[in-house]
């Protein structure tokens, strides 16, 4: 069993309140869950309006599959026009 963890640090330039930030993140998290069947949670910077850290997790029996799924998830995040990806890190356990 291979577990993949991905941490992404995001900047939300149009986030002028926690409510706006939550709306953007809820939409993104739902897209990631639906498209890639990964677990997603906000794991840091929860009190900041324009910044967020998300954690993604994927489990499979092959490391190449886990890495591919997490890479595609990061690519989807980069394609969202209302979000800027500051950093991403993928770890395989």
DRENTORPA-546270 format. One line per field, with one value per residue: residue in three letters; x, y, z of N, C-alpha, C in turn; residue number from 1. Coordinates in nm, 2 decimals. Example, Ala and Ser with C-alpha at 12.3 -4.5 7.8 and 13.67 -1.06 7.14 Angstrom:
<gugus>
r = [ALA;SER]
n.xx = [1.32;1.28]
n.yy = [-0.57;-0.22]
n.zz = [0.78;0.71]
ca.xx = [1.23;1.37]
ca.yy = [-0.45;-0.11]
ca.zz = [0.78;0.71]
c.xx = [1.32;1.29]
c.yy = [-0.33;0.00]
c.zz = [0.78;0.79]
k = [1;2]
</gugus>
This chain:
<gugus>
r = [UNK;UNK;UNK;UNK;UNK;UNK;UNK;UNK;UNK;UNK;UNK;UNK;UNK;UNK;UNK;UNK;UNK;UNK;UNK;UNK;UNK;UNK;UNK;UNK;UNK;UNK;UNK;UNK;UNK;UNK;UNK;UNK;UNK;UNK;UNK;UNK;UNK;UNK;UNK;UNK;UNK;UNK;UNK;UNK;UNK;UNK;UNK;UNK;UNK;UNK;UNK;UNK;UNK;UNK;UNK;UNK;UNK;UNK;UNK;UNK;UNK;UNK;UNK;UNK;UNK;UNK;UNK;UNK;UNK;UNK;UNK;UNK;UNK;UNK;UNK;UNK;UNK;UNK;UNK;UNK;UNK;UNK;UNK;UNK;UNK;UNK;UNK;UNK;UNK;UNK;UNK;UNK;UNK]
n.xx = [0.08;0.06;0.09;0.01;0.09;0.01;0.09;-0.03;0.02;-0.17;-0.27;-0.52;-0.63;-0.87;-0.99;-1.16;-1.27;-1.33;-1.55;-1.57;-1.33;-1.37;-1.58;-1.45;-1.26;-1.42;-1.55;-1.32;-1.22;-1.43;-1.43;-1.18;-1.21;-1.43;-1.32;-1.07;-1.09;-0.97;-0.87;-0.93;-0.83;-0.84;-0.55;-0.40;-0.33;-0.59;-0.71;-0.65;-0.74;-0.66;-0.49;-0.42;-0.36;-0.37;-0.42;-0.38;-0.46;-0.39;-0.44;-0.31;-0.21;0.02;0.31;0.35;0.09;-0.02;0.15;0.09;-0.18;-0.18;-0.01;-0.18;-0.38;-0.26;-0.21;-0.47;-0.54;-0.36;-0.48;-0.70;-0.85;-0.89;-0.72;-0.39;-0.12;0.12;0.32;0.40;0.41;0.49;0.47;0.56;0.46]
n.yy = [-0.12;0.22;0.54;0.87;1.20;1.53;1.87;2.19;2.53;2.81;3.12;3.36;3.60;3.75;3.72;3.87;3.83;3.58;3.43;3.46;3.33;3.07;2.99;2.98;2.78;2.56;2.50;2.43;2.21;2.03;1.98;1.86;1.62;1.50;1.46;1.33;1.16;1.20;1.26;1.57;1.85;2.16;2.26;2.45;2.80;2.90;3.12;3.33;3.56;3.56;3.35;3.00;2.66;2.35;2.00;1.70;1.37;1.04;0.70;0.40;0.10;0.13;0.33;0.49;0.55;0.69;0.91;1.02;1.09;1.28;1.47;1.55;1.66;1.88;2.02;2.08;2.26;2.47;2.56;2.70;3.01;3.19;3.14;3.13;2.93;2.89;2.71;2.37;2.03;1.69;1.38;1.04;0.76]
n.zz = [0.00;-0.09;0.02;-0.06;0.00;-0.03;0.00;-0.04;-0.08;-0.09;-0.25;-0.23;-0.41;-0.43;-0.19;0.05;0.29;0.54;0.47;0.19;0.12;0.22;0.05;-0.20;-0.14;-0.07;-0.31;-0.47;-0.32;-0.34;-0.62;-0.65;-0.49;-0.63;-0.89;-0.86;-0.65;-0.40;-0.06;0.10;0.29;0.47;0.62;0.74;0.81;0.86;0.97;0.81;0.55;0.28;0.24;0.23;0.33;0.20;0.25;0.08;0.02;-0.10;-0.17;-0.29;-0.47;-0.62;-0.66;-0.88;-0.98;-0.76;-0.75;-1.00;-0.98;-0.78;-0.90;-1.11;-0.97;-0.86;-1.09;-1.17;-0.96;-1.02;-1.26;-1.18;-1.20;-0.99;-0.79;-0.67;-0.69;-0.45;-0.34;-0.36;-0.24;-0.27;-0.11;-0.07;0.10]
ca.xx = [0.00;0.13;0.01;0.07;0.05;0.04;0.06;-0.03;0.00;-0.25;-0.30;-0.65;-0.62;-1.00;-1.05;-1.17;-1.33;-1.32;-1.66;-1.53;-1.22;-1.44;-1.65;-1.35;-1.20;-1.52;-1.56;-1.20;-1.21;-1.53;-1.38;-1.07;-1.27;-1.50;-1.24;-0.95;-1.12;-0.86;-0.91;-0.88;-0.87;-0.76;-0.47;-0.32;-0.36;-0.73;-0.76;-0.61;-0.84;-0.61;-0.40;-0.47;-0.28;-0.45;-0.36;-0.44;-0.41;-0.43;-0.39;-0.32;-0.11;0.14;0.35;0.33;-0.05;-0.04;0.22;0.02;-0.31;-0.14;0.04;-0.29;-0.46;-0.19;-0.23;-0.61;-0.53;-0.29;-0.57;-0.81;-0.80;-0.91;-0.63;-0.25;-0.04;0.25;0.41;0.34;0.51;0.43;0.55;0.51;0.49]
ca.yy = [0.00;0.34;0.66;0.99;1.32;1.66;1.99;2.30;2.66;2.89;3.26;3.39;3.75;3.81;3.68;3.98;3.78;3.44;3.37;3.44;3.23;2.94;2.96;2.94;2.65;2.45;2.46;2.36;2.08;1.94;1.94;1.76;1.50;1.44;1.43;1.25;1.07;1.22;1.33;1.71;1.93;2.28;2.22;2.56;2.94;2.90;3.25;3.43;3.57;3.54;3.24;2.87;2.54;2.23;1.87;1.60;1.23;0.94;0.57;0.30;0.00;0.16;0.46;0.57;0.59;0.79;1.03;1.08;1.15;1.41;1.57;1.60;1.75;2.01;2.09;2.14;2.38;2.57;2.61;2.78;3.15;3.27;3.09;3.13;2.82;2.94;2.60;2.23;1.93;1.56;1.28;0.91;0.68]
ca.zz = [0.00;-0.10;0.07;-0.11;0.07;-0.10;0.07;-0.13;-0.02;-0.19;-0.22;-0.29;-0.41;-0.42;-0.06;0.13;0.41;0.56;0.40;0.05;0.12;0.24;-0.08;-0.30;-0.10;-0.07;-0.45;-0.51;-0.25;-0.40;-0.75;-0.63;-0.44;-0.74;-1.01;-0.83;-0.54;-0.29;0.06;0.10;0.41;0.50;0.73;0.79;0.78;0.85;1.01;0.72;0.45;0.14;0.23;0.28;0.31;0.19;0.25;-0.01;0.05;-0.20;-0.14;-0.40;-0.46;-0.70;-0.64;-1.00;-0.98;-0.66;-0.80;-1.12;-0.93;-0.71;-1.00;-1.19;-0.87;-0.85;-1.22;-1.16;-0.88;-1.10;-1.36;-1.13;-1.22;-0.87;-0.69;-0.71;-0.62;-0.41;-0.32;-0.35;-0.20;-0.27;-0.04;-0.08;0.22]
c.xx = [0.09;0.04;0.08;0.01;0.10;0.00;0.07;-0.06;-0.06;-0.26;-0.43;-0.66;-0.76;-1.06;-1.05;-1.24;-1.31;-1.43;-1.63;-1.42;-1.28;-1.51;-1.56;-1.29;-1.30;-1.54;-1.44;-1.19;-1.31;-1.49;-1.27;-1.12;-1.34;-1.42;-1.13;-0.97;-1.01;-0.93;-0.85;-0.92;-0.78;-0.68;-0.39;-0.37;-0.52;-0.79;-0.73;-0.71;-0.79;-0.51;-0.46;-0.36;-0.38;-0.37;-0.44;-0.38;-0.47;-0.36;-0.41;-0.21;0.02;0.18;0.34;0.19;-0.07;0.03;0.15;-0.11;-0.28;-0.09;-0.08;-0.38;-0.39;-0.21;-0.37;-0.61;-0.47;-0.38;-0.68;-0.77;-0.81;-0.81;-0.49;-0.18;0.09;0.36;0.33;0.45;0.43;0.53;0.48;0.55;0.47]
c.yy = [0.12;0.46;0.78;1.11;1.44;1.78;2.11;2.43;2.75;3.04;3.29;3.54;3.82;3.78;3.80;3.95;3.63;3.37;3.35;3.34;3.09;2.90;2.91;2.80;2.54;2.40;2.38;2.22;1.98;1.89;1.84;1.62;1.42;1.38;1.32;1.15;1.07;1.28;1.47;1.78;2.05;2.25;2.33;2.70;2.96;3.04;3.36;3.44;3.53;3.42;3.11;2.76;2.42;2.11;1.78;1.47;1.13;0.81;0.48;0.20;0.02;0.30;0.55;0.63;0.70;0.92;1.10;1.15;1.28;1.51;1.63;1.69;1.88;2.09;2.15;2.26;2.49;2.64;2.69;2.92;3.23;3.24;3.09;3.02;2.88;2.83;2.47;2.13;1.79;1.47;1.15;0.83;0.53]
c.zz = [0.00;-0.06;0.01;-0.04;-0.01;-0.02;-0.03;-0.05;-0.12;-0.15;-0.30;-0.29;-0.39;-0.28;0.03;0.27;0.42;0.48;0.25;0.03;0.13;0.11;-0.18;-0.27;-0.11;-0.22;-0.50;-0.45;-0.31;-0.54;-0.74;-0.58;-0.56;-0.85;-0.98;-0.72;-0.43;-0.17;0.07;0.23;0.42;0.63;0.79;0.74;0.77;0.89;0.92;0.60;0.31;0.13;0.29;0.25;0.31;0.19;0.17;0.02;-0.05;-0.16;-0.26;-0.38;-0.54;-0.68;-0.76;-1.02;-0.88;-0.70;-0.91;-1.07;-0.86;-0.80;-1.07;-1.10;-0.86;-0.98;-1.22;-1.08;-0.95;-1.21;-1.31;-1.13;-1.09;-0.76;-0.75;-0.62;-0.58;-0.40;-0.32;-0.32;-0.20;-0.20;-0.06;0.04;0.19]
k = [1;2;3;4;5;6;7;8;9;10;11;12;13;14;15;16;17;18;19;20;21;22;23;24;25;26;27;28;29;30;31;32;33;34;35;36;37;38;39;40;41;42;43;44;45;46;47;48;49;50;51;52;53;54;55;56;57;58;59;60;61;62;63;64;65;66;67;68;69;70;71;72;73;74;75;76;77;78;79;80;81;82;83;84;85;86;87;88;89;90;91;92;93]
</gugus>
